[in-house]
Amino acid sequence: MPSKKAAFPFEESLAKLEGLVEKMEAGELSLEDSLKTFEEGVKLTRECQQALAQAEQKVKLLIETQEGVSEAAFSPGLDVDD
């Protein structure tokens, strides 16, 4: 049976983070619950940032030129073949 940790569930974690923000913005949590929610949000944010950094490294490695691998900034909407 494959492990759930094999791939970072980025979208799931982002959805959880959005839910935590909504809870906190509602203003109905106690101080203790707000702190726990904030702590969980910070953890999720760090995990998401790490996953994005890893994805960025993979993208950089996949961008190749005739001279070999080159680093290029990501621009949404541009095709790799452009």
PyMOL Python script that loads the backbone (N, CA, C, O; Angstrom):
from pymol import cmd

cmd.read_pdbstr("""\
ATOM      1  N   MET A   1       0.841  -1.184   0.000  1.00  0.00           N
ATOM      2  CA  MET A   1       0.000   0.000   0.000  1.00  0.00           C
ATOM      3  C   MET A   1       0.879   1.237   0.000  1.00  0.00           C
ATOM      4  O   MET A   1       1.754   1.335   0.860  1.00  0.00           O
ATOM      5  N   PRO A   2       0.700   2.200  -0.922  1.00  0.00           N
ATOM      6  CA  PRO A   2       1.544   3.384  -0.990  1.00  0.00           C
ATOM      7  C   PRO A   2       1.345   4.294   0.214  1.00  0.00           C
ATOM      8  O   PRO A   2       0.244   4.412   0.751  1.00  0.00           O
ATOM      9  N   SER A   3       2.418   4.925   0.618  1.00  0.00           N
ATOM     10  CA  SER A   3       2.389   5.854   1.751  1.00  0.00           C
ATOM     11  C   SER A   3       1.795   7.187   1.328  1.00  0.00           C
ATOM     12  O   SER A   3       2.037   7.650   0.213  1.00  0.00           O
ATOM     13  N   LYS A   4       1.009   7.814   2.220  1.00  0.00           N
ATOM     14  CA  LYS A   4       0.452   9.134   1.924  1.00  0.00           C
ATOM     15  C   LYS A   4       1.535  10.195   1.892  1.00  0.00           C
ATOM     16  O   LYS A   4       1.344  11.242   1.273  1.00  0.00           O
ATOM     17  N   LYS A   5       2.667   9.955   2.540  1.00  0.00           N
ATOM     18  CA  LYS A   5       3.757  10.923   2.586  1.00  0.00           C
ATOM     19  C   LYS A   5       4.604  10.899   1.318  1.00  0.00           C
ATOM     20  O   LYS A   5       5.530  11.700   1.187  1.00  0.00           O
ATOM     21  N   ALA A   6       4.309  10.002   0.386  1.00  0.00           N
ATOM     22  CA  ALA A   6       5.101   9.896  -0.828  1.00  0.00           C
ATOM     23  C   ALA A   6       5.098  11.207  -1.607  1.00  0.00           C
ATOM     24  O   ALA A   6       6.120  11.589  -2.177  1.00  0.00           O
ATOM     25  N   ALA A   7       3.973  11.893  -1.636  1.00  0.00           N
ATOM     26  CA  ALA A   7       3.876  13.169  -2.330  1.00  0.00           C
ATOM     27  C   ALA A   7       3.219  14.174  -1.381  1.00  0.00           C
ATOM     28  O   ALA A   7       2.272  13.837  -0.670  1.00  0.00           O
ATOM     29  N   PHE A   8       3.719  15.388  -1.374  1.00  0.00           N
ATOM     30  CA  PHE A   8       3.164  16.418  -0.505  1.00  0.00           C
ATOM     31  C   PHE A   8       1.788  16.810  -1.013  1.00  0.00           C
ATOM     32  O   PHE A   8       1.640  17.198  -2.172  1.00  0.00           O
ATOM     33  N   PRO A   9       0.777  16.713  -0.151  1.00  0.00           N
ATOM     34  CA  PRO A   9      -0.584  17.060  -0.580  1.00  0.00           C
ATOM     35  C   PRO A   9      -0.777  18.581  -0.569  1.00  0.00           C
ATOM     36  O   PRO A   9      -1.492  19.116   0.280  1.00  0.00           O
ATOM     37  N   PHE A  10      -0.142  19.263  -1.506  1.00  0.00           N
ATOM     38  CA  PHE A  10      -0.118  20.717  -1.511  1.00  0.00           C
ATOM     39  C   PHE A  10      -1.525  21.315  -1.536  1.00  0.00           C
ATOM     40  O   PHE A  10      -1.853  22.171  -0.715  1.00  0.00           O
ATOM     41  N   GLU A  11      -2.344  20.869  -2.467  1.00  0.00           N
ATOM     42  CA  GLU A  11      -3.683  21.436  -2.608  1.00  0.00           C
ATOM     43  C   GLU A  11      -4.508  21.216  -1.349  1.00  0.00           C
ATOM     44  O   GLU A  11      -5.241  22.108  -0.921  1.00  0.00           O
ATOM     45  N   GLU A  12      -4.394  20.031  -0.752  1.00  0.00           N
ATOM     46  CA  GLU A  12      -5.115  19.722   0.489  1.00  0.00           C
ATOM     47  C   GLU A  12      -4.647  20.634   1.619  1.00  0.00           C
ATOM     48  O   GLU A  12      -5.464  21.158   2.376  1.00  0.00           O
ATOM     49  N   SER A  13      -3.362  20.818   1.730  1.00  0.00           N
ATOM     50  CA  SER A  13      -2.819  21.676   2.790  1.00  0.00           C
ATOM     51  C   SER A  13      -3.222  23.135   2.590  1.00  0.00           C
ATOM     52  O   SER A  13      -3.511  23.843   3.554  1.00  0.00           O
ATOM     53  N   LEU A  14      -3.238  23.572   1.350  1.00  0.00           N
ATOM     54  CA  LEU A  14      -3.649  24.945   1.050  1.00  0.00           C
ATOM     55  C   LEU A  14      -5.121  25.150   1.405  1.00  0.00           C
ATOM     56  O   LEU A  14      -5.495  26.200   1.928  1.00  0.00           O
ATOM     57  N   ALA A  15      -5.949  24.155   1.123  1.00  0.00           N
ATOM     58  CA  ALA A  15      -7.369  24.241   1.464  1.00  0.00           C
ATOM     59  C   ALA A  15      -7.550  24.294   2.984  1.00  0.00           C
ATOM     60  O   ALA A  15      -8.385  25.048   3.484  1.00  0.00           O
ATOM     61  N   LYS A  16      -6.768  23.494   3.716  1.00  0.00           N
ATOM     62  CA  LYS A  16      -6.823  23.528   5.178  1.00  0.00           C
ATOM     63  C   LYS A  16      -6.423  24.906   5.697  1.00  0.00           C
ATOM     64  O   LYS A  16      -7.048  25.446   6.610  1.00  0.00           O
ATOM     65  N   LEU A  17      -5.381  25.458   5.107  1.00  0.00           N
ATOM     66  CA  LEU A  17      -4.908  26.779   5.507  1.00  0.00           C
ATOM     67  C   LEU A  17      -5.994  27.826   5.276  1.00  0.00           C
ATOM     68  O   LEU A  17      -6.221  28.681   6.132  1.00  0.00           O
ATOM     69  N   GLU A  18      -6.657  27.768   4.142  1.00  0.00           N
ATOM     70  CA  GLU A  18      -7.745  28.699   3.853  1.00  0.00           C
ATOM     71  C   GLU A  18      -8.868  28.547   4.875  1.00  0.00           C
ATOM     72  O   GLU A  18      -9.451  29.541   5.307  1.00  0.00           O
ATOM     73  N   GLY A  19      -9.173  27.313   5.261  1.00  0.00           N
ATOM     74  CA  GLY A  19     -10.202  27.059   6.273  1.00  0.00           C
ATOM     75  C   GLY A  19      -9.825  27.649   7.622  1.00  0.00           C
ATOM     76  O   GLY A  19     -10.668  28.209   8.323  1.00  0.00           O
ATOM     77  N   LEU A  20      -8.546  27.522   7.985  1.00  0.00           N
ATOM     78  CA  LEU A  20      -8.070  28.084   9.256  1.00  0.00           C
ATOM     79  C   LEU A  20      -8.193  29.601   9.259  1.00  0.00           C
ATOM     80  O   LEU A  20      -8.584  30.196  10.263  1.00  0.00           O
ATOM     81  N   VAL A  21      -7.862  30.217   8.147  1.00  0.00           N
ATOM     82  CA  VAL A  21      -7.959  31.679   8.030  1.00  0.00           C
ATOM     83  C   VAL A  21      -9.414  32.112   8.199  1.00  0.00           C
ATOM     84  O   VAL A  21      -9.704  33.074   8.910  1.00  0.00           O
ATOM     85  N   GLU A  22     -10.322  31.397   7.545  1.00  0.00           N
ATOM     86  CA  GLU A  22     -11.747  31.729   7.664  1.00  0.00           C
ATOM     87  C   GLU A  22     -12.216  31.626   9.109  1.00  0.00           C
ATOM     88  O   GLU A  22     -12.953  32.487   9.589  1.00  0.00           O
ATOM     89  N   LYS A  23     -11.785  30.562   9.810  1.00  0.00           N
ATOM     90  CA  LYS A  23     -12.146  30.392  11.224  1.00  0.00           C
ATOM     91  C   LYS A  23     -11.671  31.571  12.055  1.00  0.00           C
ATOM     92  O   LYS A  23     -12.417  32.119  12.866  1.00  0.00           O
ATOM     93  N   MET A  24     -10.420  31.951  11.841  1.00  0.00           N
ATOM     94  CA  MET A  24      -9.851  33.039  12.631  1.00  0.00           C
ATOM     95  C   MET A  24     -10.516  34.365  12.291  1.00  0.00           C
ATOM     96  O   MET A  24     -10.746  35.184  13.180  1.00  0.00           O
ATOM     97  N   GLU A  25     -10.827  34.588  11.020  1.00  0.00           N
ATOM     98  CA  GLU A  25     -11.463  35.833  10.617  1.00  0.00           C
ATOM     99  C   GLU A  25     -12.880  35.958  11.174  1.00  0.00           C
ATOM    100  O   GLU A  25     -13.376  37.069  11.363  1.00  0.00           O
ATOM    101  N   ALA A  26     -13.533  34.820  11.438  1.00  0.00           N
ATOM    102  CA  ALA A  26     -14.879  34.849  11.993  1.00  0.00           C
ATOM    103  C   ALA A  26     -14.877  35.435  13.402  1.00  0.00           C
ATOM    104  O   ALA A  26     -15.888  35.970  13.858  1.00  0.00           O
ATOM    105  N   GLY A  27     -13.739  35.334  14.091  1.00  0.00           N
ATOM    106  CA  GLY A  27     -13.600  35.940  15.413  1.00  0.00           C
ATOM    107  C   GLY A  27     -14.334  35.221  16.524  1.00  0.00           C
ATOM    108  O   GLY A  27     -14.573  35.810  17.579  1.00  0.00           O
ATOM    109  N   GLU A  28     -14.696  33.978  16.322  1.00  0.00           N
ATOM    110  CA  GLU A  28     -15.462  33.245  17.326  1.00  0.00           C
ATOM    111  C   GLU A  28     -14.617  32.256  18.126  1.00  0.00           C
ATOM    112  O   GLU A  28     -15.157  31.522  18.953  1.00  0.00           O
ATOM    113  N   LEU A  29     -13.314  32.222  17.898  1.00  0.00           N
ATOM    114  CA  LEU A  29     -12.438  31.303  18.626  1.00  0.00           C
ATOM    115  C   LEU A  29     -11.963  31.937  19.929  1.00  0.00           C
ATOM    116  O   LEU A  29     -11.800  33.154  20.024  1.00  0.00           O
ATOM    117  N   SER A  30     -11.747  31.092  20.924  1.00  0.00           N
ATOM    118  CA  SER A  30     -11.150  31.586  22.168  1.00  0.00           C
ATOM    119  C   SER A  30      -9.687  31.926  21.902  1.00  0.00           C
ATOM    120  O   SER A  30      -9.143  31.562  20.859  1.00  0.00           O
ATOM    121  N   LEU A  31      -9.065  32.607  22.818  1.00  0.00           N
ATOM    122  CA  LEU A  31      -7.658  32.959  22.648  1.00  0.00           C
ATOM    123  C   LEU A  31      -6.812  31.700  22.482  1.00  0.00           C
ATOM    124  O   LEU A  31      -5.944  31.638  21.612  1.00  0.00           O
ATOM    125  N   GLU A  32      -7.070  30.698  23.321  1.00  0.00           N
ATOM    126  CA  GLU A  32      -6.296  29.450  23.247  1.00  0.00           C
ATOM    127  C   GLU A  32      -6.495  28.754  21.900  1.00  0.00           C
ATOM    128  O   GLU A  32      -5.532  28.288  21.292  1.00  0.00           O
ATOM    129  N   ASP A  33      -7.740  28.686  21.439  1.00  0.00           N
ATOM    130  CA  ASP A  33      -8.021  28.063  20.143  1.00  0.00           C
ATOM    131  C   ASP A  33      -7.419  28.875  18.994  1.00  0.00           C
ATOM    132  O   ASP A  33      -6.937  28.310  18.013  1.00  0.00           O
ATOM    133  N   SER A  34      -7.451  30.198  19.122  1.00  0.00           N
ATOM    134  CA  SER A  34      -6.847  31.063  18.102  1.00  0.00           C
ATOM    135  C   SER A  34      -5.353  30.803  18.001  1.00  0.00           C
ATOM    136  O   SER A  34      -4.812  30.735  16.897  1.00  0.00           O
ATOM    137  N   LEU A  35      -4.682  30.657  19.132  1.00  0.00           N
ATOM    138  CA  LEU A  35      -3.242  30.393  19.125  1.00  0.00           C
ATOM    139  C   LEU A  35      -2.928  29.039  18.515  1.00  0.00           C
ATOM    140  O   LEU A  35      -1.972  28.912  17.750  1.00  0.00           O
ATOM    141  N   LYS A  36      -3.724  28.020  18.843  1.00  0.00           N
ATOM    142  CA  LYS A  36      -3.522  26.688  18.259  1.00  0.00           C
ATOM    143  C   LYS A  36      -3.750  26.725  16.746  1.00  0.00           C
ATOM    144  O   LYS A  36      -2.998  26.126  15.977  1.00  0.00           O
ATOM    145  N   THR A  37      -4.801  27.437  16.336  1.00  0.00           N
ATOM    146  CA  THR A  37      -5.109  27.553  14.918  1.00  0.00           C
ATOM    147  C   THR A  37      -4.000  28.294  14.188  1.00  0.00           C
ATOM    148  O   THR A  37      -3.600  27.901  13.092  1.00  0.00           O
ATOM    149  N   PHE A  38      -3.506  29.365  14.796  1.00  0.00           N
ATOM    150  CA  PHE A  38      -2.414  30.130  14.204  1.00  0.00           C
ATOM    151  C   PHE A  38      -1.164  29.258  14.072  1.00  0.00           C
ATOM    152  O   PHE A  38      -0.497  29.280  13.038  1.00  0.00           O
ATOM    153  N   GLU A  39      -0.851  28.496  15.110  1.00  0.00           N
ATOM    154  CA  GLU A  39       0.315  27.613  15.081  1.00  0.00           C
ATOM    155  C   GLU A  39       0.198  26.583  13.958  1.00  0.00           C
ATOM    156  O   GLU A  39       1.164  26.319  13.242  1.00  0.00           O
ATOM    157  N   GLU A  40      -0.986  26.010  13.815  1.00  0.00           N
ATOM    158  CA  GLU A  40      -1.209  25.042  12.734  1.00  0.00           C
ATOM    159  C   GLU A  40      -1.071  25.721  11.369  1.00  0.00           C
ATOM    160  O   GLU A  40      -0.530  25.132  10.433  1.00  0.00           O
ATOM    161  N   GLY A  41      -1.559  26.951  11.258  1.00  0.00           N
ATOM    162  CA  GLY A  41      -1.443  27.703  10.016  1.00  0.00           C
ATOM    163  C   GLY A  41      -0.004  27.996   9.646  1.00  0.00           C
ATOM    164  O   GLY A  41       0.373  27.908   8.478  1.00  0.00           O
ATOM    165  N   VAL A  42       0.801  28.345  10.637  1.00  0.00           N
ATOM    166  CA  VAL A  42       2.223  28.612  10.386  1.00  0.00           C
ATOM    167  C   VAL A  42       2.903  27.345   9.881  1.00  0.00           C
ATOM    168  O   VAL A  42       3.711  27.394   8.953  1.00  0.00           O
ATOM    169  N   LYS A  43       2.576  26.221  10.489  1.00  0.00           N
ATOM    170  CA  LYS A  43       3.167  24.941  10.065  1.00  0.00           C
ATOM    171  C   LYS A  43       2.777  24.625   8.617  1.00  0.00           C
ATOM    172  O   LYS A  43       3.624  24.249   7.807  1.00  0.00           O
ATOM    173  N   LEU A  44       1.491  24.781   8.304  1.00  0.00           N
ATOM    174  CA  LEU A  44       1.030  24.520   6.941  1.00  0.00           C
ATOM    175  C   LEU A  44       1.683  25.467   5.939  1.00  0.00           C
ATOM    176  O   LEU A  44       2.049  25.060   4.836  1.00  0.00           O
ATOM    177  N   THR A  45       1.827  26.734   6.329  1.00  0.00           N
ATOM    178  CA  THR A  45       2.462  27.717   5.444  1.00  0.00           C
ATOM    179  C   THR A  45       3.885  27.314   5.130  1.00  0.00           C
ATOM    180  O   THR A  45       4.310  27.380   3.976  1.00  0.00           O
ATOM    181  N   ARG A  46       4.623  26.901   6.137  1.00  0.00           N
ATOM    182  CA  ARG A  46       6.019  26.474   5.924  1.00  0.00           C
ATOM    183  C   ARG A  46       6.097  25.258   5.027  1.00  0.00           C
ATOM    184  O   ARG A  46       6.957  25.182   4.149  1.00  0.00           O
ATOM    185  N   GLU A  47       5.199  24.299   5.242  1.00  0.00           N
ATOM    186  CA  GLU A  47       5.188  23.101   4.397  1.00  0.00           C
ATOM    187  C   GLU A  47       4.871  23.457   2.942  1.00  0.00           C
ATOM    188  O   GLU A  47       5.486  22.924   2.019  1.00  0.00           O
ATOM    189  N   CYS A  48       3.909  24.358   2.748  1.00  0.00           N
ATOM    190  CA  CYS A  48       3.550  24.779   1.389  1.00  0.00           C
ATOM    191  C   CYS A  48       4.702  25.527   0.725  1.00  0.00           C
ATOM    192  O   CYS A  48       4.978  25.323  -0.457  1.00  0.00           O
ATOM    193  N   GLN A  49       5.373  26.394   1.485  1.00  0.00           N
ATOM    194  CA  GLN A  49       6.516  27.132   0.941  1.00  0.00           C
ATOM    195  C   GLN A  49       7.635  26.174   0.543  1.00  0.00           C
ATOM    196  O   GLN A  49       8.281  26.362  -0.488  1.00  0.00           O
ATOM    197  N   GLN A  50       7.861  25.155   1.354  1.00  0.00           N
ATOM    198  CA  GLN A  50       8.897  24.169   1.044  1.00  0.00           C
ATOM    199  C   GLN A  50       8.536  23.398  -0.229  1.00  0.00           C
ATOM    200  O   GLN A  50       9.394  23.155  -1.077  1.00  0.00           O
ATOM    201  N   ALA A  51       7.268  23.018  -0.355  1.00  0.00           N
ATOM    202  CA  ALA A  51       6.830  22.292  -1.553  1.00  0.00           C
ATOM    203  C   ALA A  51       6.980  23.162  -2.796  1.00  0.00           C
ATOM    204  O   ALA A  51       7.398  22.677  -3.848  1.00  0.00           O
ATOM    205  N   LEU A  52       6.640  24.447  -2.681  1.00  0.00           N
ATOM    206  CA  LEU A  52       6.791  25.356  -3.822  1.00  0.00           C
ATOM    207  C   LEU A  52       8.261  25.551  -4.195  1.00  0.00           C
ATOM    208  O   LEU A  52       8.600  25.619  -5.376  1.00  0.00           O
ATOM    209  N   ALA A  53       9.127  25.639  -3.196  1.00  0.00           N
ATOM    210  CA  ALA A  53      10.560  25.791  -3.465  1.00  0.00           C
ATOM    211  C   ALA A  53      11.097  24.554  -4.189  1.00  0.00           C
ATOM    212  O   ALA A  53      11.908  24.670  -5.107  1.00  0.00           O
ATOM    213  N   GLN A  54      10.642  23.373  -3.772  1.00  0.00           N
ATOM    214  CA  GLN A  54      11.077  22.140  -4.432  1.00  0.00           C
ATOM    215  C   GLN A  54      10.561  22.089  -5.872  1.00  0.00           C
ATOM    216  O   GLN A  54      11.280  21.672  -6.780  1.00  0.00           O
ATOM    217  N   ALA A  55       9.329  22.511  -6.070  1.00  0.00           N
ATOM    218  CA  ALA A  55       8.771  22.525  -7.426  1.00  0.00           C
ATOM    219  C   ALA A  55       9.543  23.508  -8.302  1.00  0.00           C
ATOM    220  O   ALA A  55       9.805  23.228  -9.472  1.00  0.00           O
ATOM    221  N   GLU A  56       9.906  24.658  -7.738  1.00  0.00           N
ATOM    222  CA  GLU A  56      10.686  25.646  -8.493  1.00  0.00           C
ATOM    223  C   GLU A  56      12.028  25.070  -8.917  1.00  0.00           C
ATOM    224  O   GLU A  56      12.475  25.302 -10.040  1.00  0.00           O
ATOM    225  N   GLN A  57      12.677  24.319  -8.027  1.00  0.00           N
ATOM    226  CA  GLN A  57      13.956  23.694  -8.379  1.00  0.00           C
ATOM    227  C   GLN A  57      13.775  22.692  -9.518  1.00  0.00           C
ATOM    228  O   GLN A  57      14.609  22.620 -10.421  1.00  0.00           O
ATOM    229  N   LYS A  58      12.693  21.922  -9.478  1.00  0.00           N
ATOM    230  CA  LYS A  58      12.437  20.958 -10.551  1.00  0.00           C
ATOM    231  C   LYS A  58      12.226  21.673 -11.883  1.00  0.00           C
ATOM    232  O   LYS A  58      12.724  21.229 -12.918  1.00  0.00           O
ATOM    233  N   VAL A  59      11.486  22.780 -11.852  1.00  0.00           N
ATOM    234  CA  VAL A  59      11.242  23.545 -13.075  1.00  0.00           C
ATOM    235  C   VAL A  59      12.558  24.067 -13.631  1.00  0.00           C
ATOM    236  O   VAL A  59      12.794  23.996 -14.837  1.00  0.00           O
ATOM    237  N   LYS A  60      13.418  24.593 -12.760  1.00  0.00           N
ATOM    238  CA  LYS A  60      14.721  25.110 -13.203  1.00  0.00           C
ATOM    239  C   LYS A  60      15.545  24.012 -13.867  1.00  0.00           C
ATOM    240  O   LYS A  60      16.216  24.253 -14.871  1.00  0.00           O
ATOM    241  N   LEU A  61      15.492  22.818 -13.309  1.00  0.00           N
ATOM    242  CA  LEU A  61      16.263  21.709 -13.880  1.00  0.00           C
ATOM    243  C   LEU A  61      15.713  21.253 -15.228  1.00  0.00           C
ATOM    244  O   LEU A  61      16.455  20.736 -16.063  1.00  0.00           O
ATOM    245  N   LEU A  62      14.412  21.444 -15.440  1.00  0.00           N
ATOM    246  CA  LEU A  62      13.793  20.985 -16.680  1.00  0.00           C
ATOM    247  C   LEU A  62      13.975  21.958 -17.844  1.00  0.00           C
ATOM    248  O   LEU A  62      13.785  21.584 -19.001  1.00  0.00           O
ATOM    249  N   ILE A  63      14.339  23.194 -17.546  1.00  0.00           N
ATOM    250  CA  ILE A  63      14.521  24.187 -18.609  1.00  0.00           C
ATOM    251  C   ILE A  63      15.910  23.979 -19.205  1.00  0.00           C
ATOM    252  O   ILE A  63      16.925  24.217 -18.551  1.00  0.00           O
ATOM    253  N   GLU A  64      15.932  23.538 -20.442  1.00  0.00           N
ATOM    254  CA  GLU A  64      17.206  23.245 -21.088  1.00  0.00           C
ATOM    255  C   GLU A  64      17.386  24.084 -22.355  1.00  0.00           C
ATOM    256  O   GLU A  64      16.424  24.437 -23.036  1.00  0.00           O
ATOM    257  N   THR A  65      18.635  24.384 -22.640  1.00  0.00           N
ATOM    258  CA  THR A  65      18.983  25.042 -23.893  1.00  0.00           C
ATOM    259  C   THR A  65      19.956  24.140 -24.636  1.00  0.00           C
ATOM    260  O   THR A  65      20.294  23.059 -24.153  1.00  0.00           O
ATOM    261  N   GLN A  66      20.395  24.561 -25.772  1.00  0.00           N
ATOM    262  CA  GLN A  66      21.358  23.760 -26.528  1.00  0.00           C
ATOM    263  C   GLN A  66      22.674  23.627 -25.774  1.00  0.00           C
ATOM    264  O   GLN A  66      23.379  22.631 -25.933  1.00  0.00           O
ATOM    265  N   GLU A  67      23.007  24.609 -24.966  1.00  0.00           N
ATOM    266  CA  GLU A  67      24.261  24.555 -24.207  1.00  0.00           C
ATOM    267  C   GLU A  67      24.134  23.723 -22.937  1.00  0.00           C
ATOM    268  O   GLU A  67      25.139  23.502 -22.261  1.00  0.00           O
ATOM    269  N   GLY A  68      22.949  23.259 -22.588  1.00  0.00           N
ATOM    270  CA  GLY A  68      22.737  22.498 -21.364  1.00  0.00           C
ATOM    271  C   GLY A  68      21.623  23.128 -20.552  1.00  0.00           C
ATOM    272  O   GLY A  68      20.742  23.802 -21.086  1.00  0.00           O
ATOM    273  N   VAL A  69      21.680  22.900 -19.287  1.00  0.00           N
ATOM    274  CA  VAL A  69      20.630  23.407 -18.410  1.00  0.00           C
ATOM    275  C   VAL A  69      20.857  24.877 -18.134  1.00  0.00           C
ATOM    276  O   VAL A  69      21.968  25.293 -17.806  1.00  0.00           O
ATOM    277  N   SER A  70      19.798  25.665 -18.268  1.00  0.00           N
ATOM    278  CA  SER A  70      19.896  27.076 -17.931  1.00  0.00           C
ATOM    279  C   SER A  70      18.769  27.446 -16.993  1.00  0.00           C
ATOM    280  O   SER A  70      17.711  26.817 -17.006  1.00  0.00           O
ATOM    281  N   GLU A  71      18.984  28.447 -16.191  1.00  0.00           N
ATOM    282  CA  GLU A  71      17.978  28.913 -15.252  1.00  0.00           C
ATOM    283  C   GLU A  71      17.236  30.074 -15.891  1.00  0.00           C
ATOM    284  O   GLU A  71      17.846  30.985 -16.451  1.00  0.00           O
ATOM    285  N   ALA A  72      15.905  30.031 -15.800  1.00  0.00           N
ATOM    286  CA  ALA A  72      15.088  31.111 -16.339  1.00  0.00           C
ATOM    287  C   ALA A  72      13.948  31.381 -15.380  1.00  0.00           C
ATOM    288  O   ALA A  72      13.455  30.464 -14.725  1.00  0.00           O
ATOM    289  N   ALA A  73      13.534  32.612 -15.294  1.00  0.00           N
ATOM    290  CA  ALA A  73      12.429  32.972 -14.423  1.00  0.00           C
ATOM    291  C   ALA A  73      11.134  32.403 -14.965  1.00  0.00           C
ATOM    292  O   ALA A  73      10.942  32.332 -16.179  1.00  0.00           O
ATOM    293  N   PHE A  74      10.248  31.999 -14.078  1.00  0.00           N
ATOM    294  CA  PHE A  74       8.962  31.461 -14.473  1.00  0.00           C
ATOM    295  C   PHE A  74       8.015  32.600 -14.817  1.00  0.00           C
ATOM    296  O   PHE A  74       7.878  33.560 -14.058  1.00  0.00           O
ATOM    297  N   SER A  75       7.371  32.485 -15.955  1.00  0.00           N
ATOM    298  CA  SER A  75       6.371  33.464 -16.368  1.00  0.00           C
ATOM    299  C   SER A  75       5.085  32.719 -16.687  1.00  0.00           C
ATOM    300  O   SER A  75       5.045  31.951 -17.648  1.00  0.00           O
ATOM    301  N   PRO A  76       4.027  32.927 -15.898  1.00  0.00           N
ATOM    302  CA  PRO A  76       2.775  32.221 -16.151  1.00  0.00           C
ATOM    303  C   PRO A  76       2.255  32.521 -17.557  1.00  0.00           C
ATOM    304  O   PRO A  76       2.342  33.650 -18.040  1.00  0.00           O
ATOM    305  N   GLY A  77       1.724  31.503 -18.191  1.00  0.00           N
ATOM    306  CA  GLY A  77       1.127  31.682 -19.506  1.00  0.00           C
ATOM    307  C   GLY A  77       2.085  31.481 -20.664  1.00  0.00           C
ATOM    308  O   GLY A  77       1.645  31.440 -21.812  1.00  0.00           O
ATOM    309  N   LEU A  78       3.369  31.355 -20.407  1.00  0.00           N
ATOM    310  CA  LEU A  78       4.324  31.136 -21.479  1.00  0.00           C
ATOM    311  C   LEU A  78       4.563  29.643 -21.657  1.00  0.00           C
ATOM    312  O   LEU A  78       4.671  28.900 -20.681  1.00  0.00           O
ATOM    313  N   ASP A  79       4.643  29.216 -22.908  1.00  0.00           N
ATOM    314  CA  ASP A  79       4.961  27.825 -23.185  1.00  0.00           C
ATOM    315  C   ASP A  79       6.476  27.640 -23.114  1.00  0.00           C
ATOM    316  O   ASP A  79       7.237  28.565 -23.398  1.00  0.00           O
ATOM    317  N   VAL A  80       6.904  26.435 -22.730  1.00  0.00           N
ATOM    318  CA  VAL A  80       8.326  26.132 -22.642  1.00  0.00           C
ATOM    319  C   VAL A  80       8.979  26.254 -24.007  1.00  0.00           C
ATOM    320  O   VAL A  80      10.159  26.594 -24.098  1.00  0.00           O
ATOM    321  N   ASP A  81       8.221  25.977 -25.085  1.00  0.00           N
ATOM    322  CA  ASP A  81       8.774  26.000 -26.436  1.00  0.00           C
ATOM    323  C   ASP A  81       8.949  27.401 -26.996  1.00  0.00           C
ATOM    324  O   ASP A  81       9.570  27.569 -28.045  1.00  0.00           O
ATOM    325  N   ASP A  82       8.409  28.425 -26.311  1.00  0.00           N
ATOM    326  CA  ASP A  82       8.530  29.823 -26.806  1.00  0.00           C
ATOM    327  C   ASP A  82       9.945  30.289 -26.823  1.00  0.00           C
ATOM    328  O   ASP A  82      10.217  31.426 -27.207  1.00  0.00           O
TER     329      ASP A  82
END
""", "prot")
cmd.dss("prot")
cmd.show_as("cartoon", "prot")
cmd.util.cbc("prot")
cmd.orient("prot")
